[in-house]
Amino acid sequence: MAAKSPPTETDVLVIGAGPGGYVAAIRAAQSDLDVTLVEKDAYGGTCLNVGCIPSKALITATDVAHEARHTEYMGIRAEIDVDFSTMMGWKDDVVTQLTGGVEKLCKGNGVTVVDGTAEFTSEQTVRVTRNGTEQGSISFAHAIIATGSRPVELPGFVFDGDHVLSSTHALELEPLPDQLLVIGAGYIGMELSTVFAKLGVDVTVVEMLDQVLPGYERDISRVVRQRAEDLGITFRFGEGADSWESTNHGVRLLTETEDGDRSEYSANRVVVAVGRKPVTETLNLPAAGIETDDWGFIPTDDQARTAVEHVFAVGDVAGEPLLAHKASKEGEVAADVIAGEPATLTTQAIPAAVFTDPEICTVGMTEAEAEEAGHEPVVGRMPMRASGRALTLGETDGFVRIVANGNSETILGAQMVCPDASELIAELALAIEMEATLADVATTVHTHPTLNEAVMEAVANARGEAIHTLNR
């Protein structure tokens, strides 16, 4: 990012150029507002640089290698040679292309971009510093905080980039280790574990709870766990990471159960993937009159507005769910509100994806949540083993599930664990947003043969009209 001195004043100050910040800046500039975007690291934030994009690039590459090695049942046999260094270089090229595109979009829309760290000095001004040197102050009419989040460190497990790695370090890890310990079986831990297992690394996952992907329904997480175990990943449930020490070959991890039983595991490196926390320590929020909640997030209303009327917060810094597409939507809403347009956040139809093998995607309510909300839900399900397209792909694990109101048949939610779940969920997110019914989706002709037919069949199953699976 080219260094540029900050202007003295601006209509809209955006702090952070991640998927929430750069989207907010562009949208505000499109409304003919004078916009200044301050970023201390790189365009695209965590998502483009050290999160969504590099991880999905590695997931794609390792999927290709794994599939090529396991197609004997199709009559295909191949000797696969993985050049890990070249793979990492390709991943970096993808990141560079996207971050460069964001820079061009910001400048092309007239956004003034400033390299530095912004710190509030009052409710209407910030001080910008670069490499510890003050660059000047900016007064603003409105501000949008979009500083994102970073990996959580466990006590005693300070990220050193050598023995103890964050998810960021793991995405830059070279050379490939023989053995890897992963602390945490959430979505980050499971995605990383799958990548390295498919590259032939001996992976052990330590999780203090009793299942992978806590928070997801067990029949969903069970599918992912089974596939992970088939890949050779070993799980140690009910164990918390206690401490570690270096060895001649890497690290020795000590764990402890609730009953006090202790175990130890050895590997070349240990990755800590136990969650993320908001980045707010450089902002001096009290100077702007803003307080965080008990978890460090900035509370906002349905227009992304903080307790200070002219200051907004979007993305991870504003709280769960920590999703790039949620950040972008909040950025659009905040910019529109500032421009005087009617806009509010709709959170019911925000899909969430986990890029494990197979993928998981959910949107809206589960059956239990629908019952708790006072609905009398009806549920439809389509197993992928009954999908013709899934059979032709050799990917028959998992299912698509639909939750609807039993009286009105309005679609309330969907959960799927299957190939390309992240692509299939959009239809159901749209259905929920439009308050579509089961009949609306069931009577829509879906292309054959496609995985998307499983959505149609699950919806029909909820109505007792499925053709390719038995009705409940």
Buried (B, 14 or more C-beta within 10 A) or exposed (E): BEEBEBBEBBBBBBBBBBBBBBBBBBBBBBBEBBBBBBBBBBBBBBBBBBBBBBBBBBBBBBBBBBBBBBEEEEEEEEEEEBEBEEBBEBBBEBBEEBBEEBBEBBEEBBBBBBBBBBBBBEBBBBBBBBEEEEBBBBBBBBBBBBBBBBBBBBEEBEBEEEBBBBBBBBBEBEEBBEBBBBBBBBBBBBBBBBBBBBBBBBBBBBBBBEBBBBEBBEEBBBBBBEBBEEBEBBBBBBBBBBBBEEEEEBBBBBBBBEEEEEEEBBBBBBBBBBBBBBBBEBBBBEBBEBEBEEEBBBBBEEBBBBEBEBBBBBBBBBBEEBBBBBBBBBBBBBBBBBBEEEBEBEEEBBBBBBBBBBBBBBBBBBBEBBEEEEBEBBBBBBBBEBBBBBEEBEBBBBBBBBBBBBEEBBBBBBBBBBBBBBEBBEBBBBBBBEEBBBEBBBEEEBEEBBBBBBBBBBBBBBBEBBEBBEEE
